[in-house]
Amino acid sequence: MNVDIITPDQNLFSGDASSIIAPGSDGSLGILDNHAPLISSLKEGQIKLTTTEGEKSFDVNGGVIEVLNNKVIILAE
């Protein structure tokens, strides 16, 4: 799935990932290919991506995640 992680200052990540773990405001979110459409707020924590190059992680202070048609957009603080 295609993933974009964007902050007000920069684009942290843009590329493909096979799985995502994100700190949802009501608990941890696990997202795989063909996930159902989703919009959720994020709390402070770490976003972990599994890519072809290995695992990548990004610290965030909150934000919003949208999943739709194998495209994930994370607007992070």
C-alpha positions, -999 to 999 in steps of 0.1 A, spaced: 0 0 0 11 36 -6 19 56 25 25 93 30 35 107 64 34 145 64 41 171 91 36 208 88 74 212 83 82 182 60 73 150 43 87 123 66 79 93 44 65 86 10 65 51 -4 52 16 -2 47 -4 30 33 -39 37 21 -30 73 17 -1 96 13 2 133 1 36 146 -8 50 180 -46 55 176 -62 77 203 -83 47 215 -55 21 211 -29 8 187 -39 5 150 -26 -23 128 -31 -18 91 -24 -43 63 -31 -43 25 -68 -40 16 -77 -26 50 -113 -13 53 -117 25 50 -107 43 82 -102 78 96 -88 80 132 -71 105 154 -36 96 167 -20 102 200 16 107 209 37 77 201 56 59 173 45 49 138 61 17 126 62 8 89 74 -25 74 89 -18 39 110 -37 14 140 -20 30 131 -31 65 113 -15 94 111 22 98 98 42 127 87 78 132 79 96 165 47 117 164 29 140 189 -5 132 175 -24 137 142 -49 120 119 -47 89 98 -68 81 67 -69 47 50 -87 44 16 -82 21 -14 -47 9 -2 -35 45 3 -27 57 37 -22 94 46 -9 104 80 -10 141 90 13 141 120 22 167 145 
